[in-house]
Amino acid sequence: MKLLQRGVALALLTTFTLASETALAYEQDKTYKITVLHTNDHHGHFWRNEYGEYGLAAQKTLVDGIRKEVAC
């Protein structure tokens, strides 16, 4: 039981420490840009299928291009 309590206490301490570091990095008057990418039901296809739909390799290429585009 003591091991569980110590684990929970350590997890909470770590969470609050990391959360406070994030809060310190926030600047109120700064504009932040967020890029959201979404993919759905790729089923682990690595190459184009018979319908010409993209696989994971093509998705990685697209993501890498977007990362270069939005890099600070």
Secondary structure, DSSP 8 states (H G I E B T S, - for coil): -HHHHHHHHHHHHHHHHHHHHHHHH--TT-------------TT--S--TT----HHHHHHHHHHHHHHH--
